[in-house]
């Protein structure tokens, strides 16, 4: 029975919003507490140059996840947001002057790769696409959209060991790319998908090839940015009766009689609850930031297993040279050294790969006047170890601008008027993470199984967000919220 059951959800990121919608629609009394001033979590915007710029996730994929969520809430996703499909998935450039677009149309990408690197590499790409699809289809229902399995349990879900081995869990992503692509630029291009889950392609399992298929199924640009998605998710939850409290900082998850009993806010107010959904990085629980009660409910994330952090710049400026698409990647010369710098030397490469999201672009359309850019380089997740020093911003910005120029792109205004976010800033936004943006790094065949599932080791406590199963990214975090809600509902007495 759900009547009268009270649930407090800590955190209004994608996972918390999804859980709020499903639980409220099921008839529970749902309250979402969020210390920020609005919903979204990592789907945040920053004001720079008098305009709002998406400063978190920028790639919208896996539309089916949101369509299913809205359908369950009695709404149509197509009526909640305006989406524009991207015909160019991403534009890539190198310091040697070469450029390559990946297209939504596979044949167009194959033709572009043939012109770029030769017919044999175009054939290798088509084989790669087929293998990515196979891995994705094998794991979509058995892993991504299902409650967290054990390794043996996943084999049973997949059906047999041979099918499981086809997902290539014991090969590194980079070794697989070396087998398929002779051109090192293509290895860089497709290896970048490992960074979507905060990992190095040199350590991550080849299973992450499935991310390439996720993009191939469709990338959309969201009118109003990803914050518009967060607003739509909040409105969906509210339409089913969920209540939101912003500026409400959860201080402690209360425990009585060996189970969750509520949440205490930093103001001292206590919110009684029959269950709590924690939509934050599990590192905060493991470090005791929500009290001693839930500290043992999750495994701690060792510093050495943290995922990537980042340095980002939000800027409004005019651009010259390389015509930007919405998503753009300017590759550095030594890809392996970039990841060695982050994960071994704990620093940022002197010539890092730079991601540029040109948020006023629609494929090849050229905006008039200054445009909104989010720029990002990978960084070590050590934001809790060293104090932020803005004195280092100058050399880093010079390095980034020099690299962009070598790849053909010039920012007329430089980065002088930009708003910068460092690992220290991300650590402040997402406590106990050191600035890691994706939970644990996927750096072994068993890394995915090391993530917590939707039910924590404390009765009445459930987990959602990018640090838990099925993993990081807005669609996956949304799935985690739905899985947490489903588990919570199944645990209720007389649940259907």
C-alpha positions in Angstrom: 0.0 0.0 0.0 1.3 3.5 -0.9 -1.3 5.6 0.8 0.2 7.9 3.3 3.8 6.8 2.7 6.2 9.7 2.9 9.4 9.8 0.8 12.1 12.5 1.0 14.3 12.8 -2.0 17.7 14.5 -1.5 18.8 16.3 -4.7 16.9 17.5 -7.7 19.2 16.2 -10.4 18.0 14.0 -13.2 17.8 10.9 -11.0 15.9 12.6 -8.2 13.5 14.2 -10.6 12.7 10.9 -12.3 12.2 9.1 -8.9 10.0 12.0 -7.8 7.8 11.6 -10.8 7.4 7.8 -10.6 6.8 7.8 -6.8 4.4 10.7 -6.8 2.5 9.1 -9.7 2.3 5.9 -7.6 0.5 7.8 -4.9 3.3 8.5 -2.4 3.7 11.7 -0.5 7.0 13.0 -2.1 9.1 15.9 -1.1 12.3 16.8 -2.9 14.9 18.9 -1.0 17.6 20.7 -3.0 20.2 23.0 -1.6 20.5 24.9 -4.9 18.0 27.6 -5.9 16.6 25.5 -8.8 16.3 21.9 -10.1 18.8 20.3 -12.5 21.9 19.3 -10.5 24.7 19.1 -13.0 22.3 20.4 -15.7 23.2 24.0 -14.7 23.5 27.3 -16.4 26.0 30.1 -15.8 25.6 33.7 -16.8 28.5 35.1 -18.8 28.4 38.2 -21.0 24.8 38.8 -20.0 23.5 35.5 -21.3 22.9 32.1 -19.8 25.1 29.2 -21.0 24.7 25.5 -20.3 27.7 24.7 -18.1 27.1 21.0 -17.5 25.9 18.1 -19.8 25.3 19.3 -23.3 24.7 16.1 -25.3 21.0 14.9 -25.4 20.7 11.2 -26.3 18.5 8.1 -25.4 15.3 9.9 -26.0 13.4 6.7 -25.3 14.3 7.0 -21.6 12.4 10.3 -21.3 9.5 9.2 -23.5 8.9 6.2 -21.2 9.2 8.4 -18.0 6.7 10.9 -19.3 4.3 8.2 -20.6 4.3 6.7 -17.1 3.4 10.2 -15.7 0.5 10.5 -18.1 2.2 13.1 -20.3 3.8 13.3 -23.8 7.5 14.1 -23.9 7.1 15.6 -27.4 4.8 18.3 -25.9 7.2 19.1 -23.0 10.3 20.1 -25.0 11.3 21.4 -28.4 14.1 19.2 -29.8 16.1 19.6 -33.0 17.8 16.5 -34.3 21.5 17.0 -35.1 22.5 16.0 -38.6 26.2 16.5 -37.6 26.9 14.5 -34.4 30.2 16.3 -33.8 32.9 18.2 -35.7 36.5 17.2 -35.1 39.8 19.0 -35.8 43.5 18.4 -35.4 46.6 20.6 -35.2 47.7 19.3 -38.6 44.7 21.1 -40.2 42.6 18.0 -40.8 38.9 18.0 -40.0 36.2 15.3 -39.9 32.5 15.4 -39.2 30.5 12.4 -37.9 27.0 12.4 -39.2 23.7 11.1 -38.0 23.6 9.3 -41.3 26.0 6.3 -41.2 26.6 6.3 -44.9 27.5 10.0 -44.8 30.0 9.3 -42.0 31.5 6.4 -44.0 31.9 8.6 -47.0 33.5 11.3 -45.0 35.9 8.9 -43.3 36.8 7.4 -46.7 37.8 10.9 -48.0 39.6 11.6 -44.7 41.5 8.4 -44.2 40.9 6.0 -47.1 38.5 3.3 -48.2 39.8 0.7 -45.8 39.2 2.9 -42.8 35.7 3.6 -44.1 35.1 -0.2 -44.1 36.6 -0.5 -40.6 34.2 2.2 -39.5 31.2 0.3 -40.8 32.4 -2.9 -39.0 32.8 -0.8 -35.8 29.3 0.5 -36.1 27.9 -3.0 -36.4 29.8 -4.2 -33.4 28.8 -1.2 -31.3 25.1 -1.9 -32.1 25.5 -5.5 -31.1 27.0 -4.6 -27.7 24.3 -2.0 -27.1 21.5 -4.3 -28.0 22.9 -7.0 -25.8 23.2 -4.7 -22.7 20.3 -2.3 -23.1 17.6 -4.3 -21.4 19.8 -6.7 -19.5 22.0 -4.1 -17.8 21.2 -0.4 -18.5 17.5 -0.5 -17.9 17.5 -3.2 -15.3 18.3 -3.4 -11.6 22.0 -3.8 -10.9 23.1 -7.4 -11.6 26.1 -9.4 -10.4 28.6 -10.5 -13.1 27.2 -14.1 -13.1 23.7 -12.7 -13.0 24.4 -10.6 -16.1 25.5 -13.6 -18.0 22.2 -15.3 -17.2 20.3 -12.2 -18.3 22.2 -12.0 -21.5 21.5 -15.6 -22.2 24.9 -17.3 -22.5 28.6 -16.7 -21.9 29.4 -16.4 -25.6 27.0 -13.5 -26.0 28.4 -11.9 -22.9 32.0 -12.2 -24.2 30.9 -10.4 -27.4 30.5 -7.3 -25.3 34.3 -7.4 -24.9 34.6 -6.8 -21.1 38.2 -8.1 -21.0 39.7 -5.9 -23.8 40.6 -2.3 -23.2 38.8 0.2 -25.4 42.1 1.4 -26.8 43.4 -2.1 -27.8 40.2 -2.7 -29.6 40.5 0.6 -31.5 44.1 -0.2 -32.5 42.9 -3.5 -34.0 40.3 -1.7 -36.1 41.7 1.7 -37.0 45.1 2.2 -38.5 44.7 6.0 -38.6 45.6 7.3 -35.1 43.2 10.2 -35.5 40.2 7.8 -35.8 41.4 6.1 -32.6 41.3 9.4 -30.9 37.9 10.3 -32.2 36.2 7.1 -31.2 38.3 6.7 -28.0 36.8 10.0 -26.7 33.5 8.1 -26.0 35.2 6.7 -22.8 35.3 10.2 -21.4 31.5 10.3 -21.5 31.7 8.2 -18.4 34.7 10.0 -17.0 37.2 7.3 -18.0 40.4 6.8 -19.9 40.1 4.9 -23.2 43.5 3.3 -22.3 42.0 1.7 -19.2 38.3 1.4 -19.9 36.8 -1.9 -21.2 35.9 -2.1 -24.9 32.3 -2.5 -23.8 32.0 1.3 -23.8 31.8 1.0 -27.6 28.1 1.0 -27.0 28.2 4.7 -26.3 29.0 5.3 -30.0 25.8 3.5 -30.9 23.9 5.6 -28.4 24.9 8.7 -30.3 24.3 7.1 -33.6 20.7 6.4 -32.6 20.2 10.2 -32.3 21.6 13.4 -30.8 19.2 16.3 -30.3 19.6 19.9 -29.4 17.2 21.1 -26.7 15.6 24.5 -27.2 16.5 26.4 -24.0 19.4 24.1 -23.2 19.6 21.2 -20.9 18.1 23.3 -18.1 14.9 23.2 -20.1 15.0 19.4 -19.7 15.4 19.8 -16.0 12.4 22.1 -15.8 10.3 19.7 -17.8 11.2 16.9 -15.5 10.3 19.0 -12.4 6.9 20.0 -13.9 6.2 16.3 -14.7 6.8 15.4 -11.1 4.8 18.3 -9.8 1.9 17.3 -12.0 1.7 14.0 -10.1 1.9 15.8 -6.7 5.6 16.0 -5.8 6.6 19.0 -3.8 9.9 20.8 -4.1 11.9 22.8 -1.6 14.8 24.7 -2.9 17.5 26.3 -0.8 16.9 23.3 1.6 20.3 21.8 2.5 20.1 18.2 3.9 22.4 17.9 6.8 21.6 14.4 8.1 19.7 11.3 7.1 18.0 10.2 10.3 18.0 6.6 11.4 15.9 5.0 14.1 15.6 1.3 14.9 18.0 0.3 12.2 16.1 2.0 9.4 15.7 5.4 7.8 13.3 7.7 9.7 13.7 11.1 8.0 15.9 13.9 7.0 17.2 16.8 9.0 17.9 20.1 7.2 20.7 22.4 8.1 18.2 24.8 9.6 17.3 22.1 12.1 14.0 21.2 10.6 13.2 17.5 10.5 11.2 15.9 7.7 9.8 12.5 8.8 10.0 9.8 6.1 9.3 6.2 5.5 12.0 6.1 2.9 14.7 8.4 1.6 16.1 8.5 -2.0 19.6 10.0 -2.0 20.3 11.6 -5.4 23.9 12.6 -4.9 27.3 11.1 -5.2 27.6 8.1 -2.9 31.0 9.4 -1.8 29.1 11.9 0.3 27.4 9.1 2.2 30.6 7.1 2.5 32.5 10.1 3.9 29.8 10.6 6.6 28.5 14.0 5.3 24.9 12.9 5.8 25.6 11.4 9.3 27.0 8.2 10.7 23.8 6.3 10.1 24.2 5.8 6.3 28.0 5.8 6.3 28.2 2.1 6.2 25.4 1.8 3.7 27.6 2.2 0.7 31.2 1.4 -0.2 33.6 4.3 -0.1 35.1 5.4 -3.4 38.9 5.3 -3.2 40.6 8.5 -4.5 42.5 6.4 -7.1 39.2 5.2 -8.6 37.6 8.6 -9.1 36.5 9.6 -12.6 37.5 12.6 -14.6 37.0 16.2 -13.4 37.2 19.2 -15.7 38.1 22.8 -16.2 35.4 24.7 -18.1 35.0 28.2 -19.5 31.6 29.8 -20.3 32.1 32.7 -22.6 30.2 34.9 -25.1 32.5 35.8 -28.0 33.0 36.1 -31.7 34.8 33.3 -33.5 36.8 33.1 -36.7 38.3 30.4 -38.8 37.0 26.9 -38.3 33.2 26.9 -38.8 31.8 25.4 -35.6 28.9 22.9 -35.3 27.0 22.5 -32.1 29.5 19.9 -30.7 33.2 20.3 -31.6 36.4 18.5 -30.5 39.9 19.9 -31.0 42.3 17.0 -30.4 45.7 17.3 -28.8 48.8 15.6 -30.3 49.5 13.0 -27.6 46.3 11.4 -26.5 47.8 8.8 -24.2 49.8 11.5 -22.4 46.7 13.5 -21.8 45.2 10.7 -19.7 48.5 9.8 -18.1 48.7 13.5 -17.0 45.2 13.3 -15.4 45.2 9.9 -13.9 49.0 9.4 -13.1 50.6 12.8 -12.8 47.5 14.5 -11.5 47.8 17.5 -13.7 46.5 18.8 -17.0 48.3 18.2 -20.3 50.0 21.2 -21.8 48.2 20.5 -25.1 44.9 19.0 -24.0 42.0 18.1 -26.2 39.4 20.8 -26.0 35.6 20.3 -26.3 33.6 23.3 -27.5 29.9 23.4 -27.4 28.7 26.3 -29.6 25.2 26.7 -28.2 23.9 29.1 -30.8 24.8 26.8 -33.7 22.5 24.5 -35.6 24.8 22.2 -37.7 26.4 24.6 -40.2 24.3 27.7 -39.4 26.5 30.7 -38.7 25.1 33.0 -35.9 25.4 36.7 -36.3 27.6 38.5 -33.7 29.0 37.0 -30.5 28.0 33.4 -29.6 27.7 31.3 -26.5 30.5 28.8 -25.9 31.1 26.2 -23.3 34.8 24.9 -23.4 36.1 22.0 -21.5 39.3 20.2 -20.8 39.7 17.1 -18.7 41.3 17.5 -15.3 42.3 15.3 -12.3 39.6 14.9 -9.6 41.7 16.4 -6.8 39.6 19.5 -6.0 39.6 18.5 -2.4 43.4 18.3 -2.2 44.5 21.7 -3.3 43.0 25.2 -3.0 41.8 26.9 -6.1 44.4 29.3 -7.5 43.2 31.8 -10.1 46.8 32.7 -10.7 47.1 29.6 -12.8 44.1 30.5 -15.0 46.2 32.7 -17.2 48.7 30.1 -18.4 46.0 27.5 -18.9 43.9 29.9 -20.9 46.9 30.8 -23.1 47.5 27.1 -23.6 43.9 26.5 -24.6 43.7 29.5 -27.0 47.0 28.5 -28.6 45.7 25.0 -29.2 42.4 26.2 -30.6 44.3 28.5 -33.0 46.5 25.6 -34.2 43.3 23.7 -34.9 42.0 26.6 -36.9 39.7 28.4 -34.4 40.2 31.9 -33.1 38.2 33.6 -30.3 38.3 37.3 -31.0 37.7 38.2 -27.4 39.9 35.5 -26.0 38.8 34.1 -22.6 39.1 37.3 -20.6 35.4 37.7 -20.0 34.7 34.0 -19.4 33.4 32.3 -16.2 35.7 29.5 -15.2 34.9 26.4 -13.2 37.7 24.2 -11.8 37.8 20.8 -10.0 37.8 22.8 -6.7 34.6 24.5 -7.8 33.0 21.2 -8.8 34.0 19.7 -5.4 32.2 22.5 -3.7 29.1 21.9 -5.8 29.2 18.2 -5.4 30.8 17.4 -1.9 33.2 14.5 -1.3 33.9 14.0 -5.0 37.1 16.0 -5.4 35.4 17.3 -8.5 34.9 13.9 -10.1 31.9 14.3 -12.3 31.0 10.7 -13.0 31.4 8.7 -9.8 33.8 5.9 -10.2 35.9 5.6 -13.3 35.2 2.5 -15.5 38.8 1.2 -15.5 38.3 -2.5 -15.4 36.0 -5.3 -16.5 34.4 -5.3 -13.1 34.1 -1.5 -12.5 30.5 -1.3 -13.5 29.6 -3.9 -10.9 31.4 -1.8 -8.2 28.8 0.9 -8.5 26.1 0.8 -5.9 22.6 -0.4 -6.8 19.3 1.3 -6.1 18.9 -0.2 -2.7 21.6 0.9 -0.1 22.7 -1.2 2.8 20.3 0.6 5.2 16.6 -0.2 5.3 14.6 2.5 3.7 17.5 4.2 1.9 17.6 4.2 -1.9 20.2 5.6 -4.3 20.0 7.5 -7.6 22.3 9.6 -9.7 25.3 9.2 -11.9 27.5 7.5 -9.3 25.2 4.5 -9.0 24.0 1.8 -11.4 23.6 2.1 -14.4 26.1 4.9 -14.6 26.7 8.6 -15.4 25.1 10.9 -18.0 21.7 12.4 -17.9 19.8 9.5 -19.5 21.5 6.9 -17.3 21.0 9.0 -14.2 17.3 9.3 -15.1 17.2 5.5 -15.4 18.8 5.2 -12.0 16.0 7.3 -10.5 13.4 5.1 -12.1 15.1 2.0 -10.8 15.3 3.5 -7.3 11.6 4.2 -7.4 10.7 0.8 -8.7 12.8 -0.9 -6.0 11.3 1.3 -3.3 7.7 0.5 -4.5 8.5 -3.2 -4.6 9.7 -3.1 -1.0 6.5 -1.6 0.3 4.1 -4.0 2.1 1.4 -5.3 -0.2 3.2 -3.8 -3.2 1.8 -4.7 -6.5 
